[in-house]
Amino acid sequence: MHILFITENFPPEVNAAATRVYERACYWVEGGHQVTVLTCFPNFPQGKLYEGYKQRLYQVDSMDGMRVVRLPTYIARNEGFMRRTLDFVSFMMSAVVAAPFQPRPDVVVATSPQFFSAVGGWLVSRLRRRPFVFELSDLWPASIAAVGALDKGWLLRMVERLELFLYRQSASVVALTQPFKDNLVSRGIPAGKIAVVINGVDLRRYEPRPRNAALAQKLGLSGRFVLGYIGTHGMAHALENIAHAAARLRHRKDIAFLLVGDGAARQSVVDLVAREQLDNVVLVPAQPKARMPEYWSLCDVALIHLKNDPVFADVIPSKIFEAMAMGLPLLAVCPQGEATRIVASCEAGWVIPPEVPDALADIAVALCADRARVQRAASRSLASAPRFSRQRQADDMLAVLEAVVEGNGSRASEALSNPE
């Protein structure tokens, strides 16, 4: 089978979408399938081209057996609604123009949260007369309204209509969480065509390892109890809450918070840490994906952090699964929902209310004082990781794509190894 995958984010970018698409496709290629990826030149989230890259009209690379086609776009930093929308739309247009020049696929797949990638995927599927599969990783119109990037007015309503149109036009929708499916069904999308394929982690890339002593010393973390957040610093993550909790613990030299990544909200956290003179918060810019296990090794507890908004109760941050595979306990600072359900069902850590600095500070002190409790949760976290392997996710999604190619997209959910 030849899969044409449209995604604005792809390695060497290190966000969740880039990692998910790449790692999953590696398994498809190993299984003998052909994968062509239409993507842009890497620039997320800083809005600057990565070193070694220059925008061209068309560039074809080979990456682990995949054919990767890089296309020019309007580049914008991951902030500001209008500029980011221009970025998204320019990629959509580039993908639509480039698609007719690719080998004929059996199926066209596009992934959100870059919503206009899905629009491009649908247009490409019509041009190539091949079925379209929409991978739904975020209820994009709702989430941008939740962070205040778009007012709940006529423009939002127009985007929501386009969103529903794409769901209806797709041969199948692959939703990353059950609540996403429930949302679509409540809005009239047939349940049978929606397959829930939860995100995962590549267990070949993540596993427990001793703390990197040299890196810990370099960052001033040697001998300290470290709570770490590793991932995108976006408006959905409310990371200022971590800085406020750290301010309450400035007298505890044995406790530190590590934040690794970049994004639209990073500068506000940097400014807050500097203003409060917090030497118990260590800020590290985004790192190559290959170095993520090194930084996870510095952590005693993994922070799963989201804004206090019901929209984000349906989200499952991919860092949950990376931390599990590293053998780290999870501290979910999130609205009650999918992420907190996983933590509780696996007994892999603890759940506290989001955006309550006192609660975060209090549990940091309690966990620092009870390392045996931390270790018990860490063991359960590691034992649960195989339930969320990237290979299982790749196999399930491949089963959905095969069902679509065979004309059974309306019953795609039945193709899963564990249909809901």
N, C-alpha and C positions, 0 to 999 in steps of 0.2 A: 504494500500500500504506500502511496505517495501522499504525505501530509504537507500541506502548505499552511504554515503558521504565521500569523501576523501579530506582532508584539512590538510596542515602542521600546520596551526595556529588554536588554539582553546583555550577557557578559561582554566586556569586563565590568558592566554595571552590577551592583551587588544588592539591589533591593529585592523584595520578595518575588515580584513578578519575573524578573530576570532569572533568578535562581530556579524558580519553579519550572519555567518553560525549558530552560537548558538541561537541568538534571533529569527531568522526565524524558526529554527527547533522546538523551544518551541511551536510555534503556530501549527506546523504540528502535534506534539505529542498531543496537546490539542484537535486537530481535530480527533484523533483516529488513526493516522498513526504511523508506527514503523520506528524509525531512528537509524541506526548504523553509528557511526563516526569513521573512521580510522585517527588517528593523531599521533603526536610525544609527547614526554615528554616536558612540557613547558620550553622554554629557550629563546624565542624571546623578545626583540632584542639584549639583552646583551650577548647572547651566553653562558649563565650559567644556569644550572638547577634551577628552582624556589625552594624556601625553602619547605621542606616536600616531595620532589620528588627525586627518584633515578632511573636511567635507568635500566630497566629489559627487558628480551626478549619479554615479553608479559604481559600486564596489562589491565584488564577490569574494568571499573568504571561505575557507573550509575549517570547521571546528569540530573535532571529535566525530568525523563522519557526516556532519550536517553541512548543508550548503547554506551559507549565511549571506544574504544580500543586504547591504547597507545603503540607505537612501538619504538624500539631503532633506533637512527640515529647518524650520525656524526654531532656533534654540533659545530657550528661556529658563531661568532658574525656577525651581519648584516653589514658586510663590506668585501671587497676583493672578486673579481669575482670567482676565482678558489675555495676558501674555501667554499663560499656560494653555488657554484655549486655542490661540493661534498656533502654538507648538503642536497640539494634538491634531488640529485640522490639517496643518501642513504635512504631517506624517500620513494621515489618511489619504490625502491627495497623491503623495508620492507612491504609496502602496498601490493605489488603484491604477496609476499610470504604469508602474513597473510589473504588475501581475501578469499581463498578457505575454510578457517576454520570458516567463518562467516555464519550466517543464509542466505539462498538464497534470494537475493533481487529481487525486481521488476524492479529497475532502479539503475544505477550507475552514481553518479554525482561527478565531481571534479572541484575545483575552482583554478583560478590563483589569484595573480600574480606569485605564486610559480609554474612556468611553468611545471616542471617535475611532479607535482601532477596530472596535466592533462594527461601526458603521462602514468602515473600509472593508472589513471582512465580508459583510453582506453584499456590498457592491461588487467585490471581486468574485464572489460565488455566482452572482448573476452573469458577470462577463464570461467566466469560465464554465458556466453551466454545470456547477458542481455543488453538492450540499454544503450548507453552512452550519457550523457549530459555534455557539457563543459560550465561552468560558466566563462564568460570572464570579469574580473574586471580590466584588464590592458593589453595593447598591448605590452607584455613583451619584445620581441626582440627589438622593437623600443625604448622603455623607457630606457632599459639598455644602448643602444647606446647613447641616449640623455644625460645621466649623465656621459658619458665617461667611463663606466665600461667595454665596449667591443668595439673594433675597428670595423669600417664598412668594414670588409673583408670577407674572405671565411667562417670563423666560423659563423659570423652573418648570412650569406646567408644560411648555412646549418640549423641553428636554425629556420629561417623563412620558409624553406621548410617543416621542421617538424611541425611547427605551422600550415601551410596550410593543411597538411595531417590530423592533428587532427580535424580541422574544418570540413573537408570533411567526415571524418569517424564518426563524432558524429551524433546521431539521431537528436539533436537540439543543438543550441548554445544560451545561455542566456547572453545577453550583458547588462552591467550596464549603458551604454550611447548610444544614437542614433548615434553619430559619430563612435563608435566602429562598429556598424552594417554597417554603410555606408562604412567604411574601408573594411570590409569583403566582402560586395557585389561588391565593385570595384575590388576585387581580385578574383572574380568568385564564391563566396559562395552563394547559392540560398537564396534569401531574405526571403522566406517563413519559412525556418527552424530557422531563427534568431529572437528571441523574446527579445525586450528591456524591462528590468525590472529594473527601476532606484532604487538606494539604498534608505534607509530610516532610521527612528529612532523609537525605541520602546517608544511610548508615555506613557507607564506605568512606565518607568524608568526615564524619563526626563520631568521636568516641572519647571516653574518659582519658585524661592525660594529667600528669603532675603539673602543678603551677609552674609557669615559665618564670624561673627565679630572676633571670637577667632582666626580663621585661618588667616584672613586678618592682625590682629595685629602681629601674629607670623611671617608672611612673610614681614612685613613692608609695607603693602599696605593700611592701614587704612587711609581714607580721600583722597586717590589718585584716579585719573582717570586711569583705567586699561584697556589696550588692551592686550587680551590674545590669545596665540596660544597653543592649547592642542592637542597633537597627536604625531605621529612618527616624529622624527628629522632625515629625510633621505636626500640623495643627491638630491632628486627631489624637495626639499622644500626651498632651498636657504635662510636659516634662518639667515645667516650672515647679510643679508639686514636689519633685525630687529635691530641687534646690531649697525649697522652703523647709522640707523635712531635715535636710542637712544643716540648715541654719539652727535648728533646734538641738542639733547634736554637735555643734562646733567644739564643745568641750570634750567630746569623746574622740581621742586621738587614735583609738583602736578600731574605729568604724569609718569606712569610706564608701563613697558612691562612685562608680565608674560608668561614664556614658561614652559610647563609641558610635559615631555615625555623623550624618549630615542631613540637612533638610530645611524646610521653610521656617521652622521654629528654633533652629539651633542657635541663631545669633541672640535671640531673647534670653535663652538659658545662659549663654556665655556672658552676656551683659549682667544678668542677675548674680551669677557666681562672682564676677569681678566686683560688683557693687557691694555685695555682702562679705567680700574677702573670705570666701569659703575654701579653706585648704583641705577640706575633706571631700571635695568633689573634683574628680579627675576627668577632664574633657579631652577626648581623642577624636580627631577627624576621621571621616570614612576611610576604611582600610580595604585592601583587596580581599576578595572572598576567601582566598587560600589562607589568609592570616586570621580568619575569624576564630578557629579553634584555639589559637594562641591567646586571644583576648578572653574567650570564654574560660580558659584555664585559670585566669586570675580571679574568677568570681567564686564566692561561697554560695551565693543565692542569685538566681536570675530574676530580674524584674520584668514583668509583663504589664505594661502601663498604657492605659487608654483614658481618653477624655470622659467625663461624667455626662454622657448623653445616651439615651436609650438606643439610638441608631447603632452605637458601637457595641451593644450587647450581643449582636449577631456576628461579630467579627472574631476570627481565630487568628491571632498574629502568628506568623510562621516561626518566630523566635521561640515559641513554646516548644516546638519539636526539635530544634537545634539544641536547646538547653537540655531537654530530656536525653538526647543521644550523648551529650557530654557528661551525663550523670549529675546534673545540677537540680536542686529543688527549685520550685517555682513559687514566686510571690506575685499573685495576680492582683494588681491594683486597677480594677476594671469594674464596669457595671455588671451586675449579675446577668449571666448569659452563657454563650458557648464557651468562651475561654475559661470562665470560672467553673463551668460544668466539667470540663476536661480535668482541670486541676483537682477538683473534688473527687471525681469518679476514679481517678488514678491514685488518689491519696498522695499526690506528688508535691504537695506544698500547702500554701495558705492563701486565703482570699481576704482582702480588706477593702473598705470603701474607697472609690477613686477620689482624688483631689481633696484628701483630708490629711494634711501634713503631719498632724499629731499621731494619727494612726500608723503612718509609715515609720515615723521616728520611734514609736513605742515598740513595734514589732521588730525593728532592726536591733534595738537594745536587747529584747527578749531572746532573739535567735543567736545573737553574739554570745549570750550567757549560757546557751544550751546547745552545744555543738552536737551532742548525741541526737537531739531532736532533728537537727539539720541533716545529719548523716542518714537517719532513718528515712526521711523524705527523699533524700538524694537516691537512695537505693531503690525506692519504689518508682521514682521518676525514670531511672535508667531501665528498669524492668518493663516499663510501659512503652518505651520508645519503639519497639518493633511493631506495635499496633498501628503506627503512623509512618511506616517506611515509604520512602519515595518510590521504591520498586512496586509496592502494592498500589500506590496512587497511579503510577504509569500504566500498570496492567489494567486497572479499572477504567481509566480514561481511554486506553486503546480499545477495550471491549466496546465502549460507547461509540467510538469512531467507526469500528467495524460494523456495528449494528446500523449506523447511519448510512454507510456505503452500501450495505445490503438492502436499504430501503426500509429499515425498521426503526427509524428515529423516533417515531411516536411511542415506541415501547423501550426507549433507551435505558430507563431505570432498571428494566428486567435483565440487562446485560451484565450488571455488576455481580461480583462474587458474593457480596452481602447486601442485596437490594433492600432499601428501607421499607 
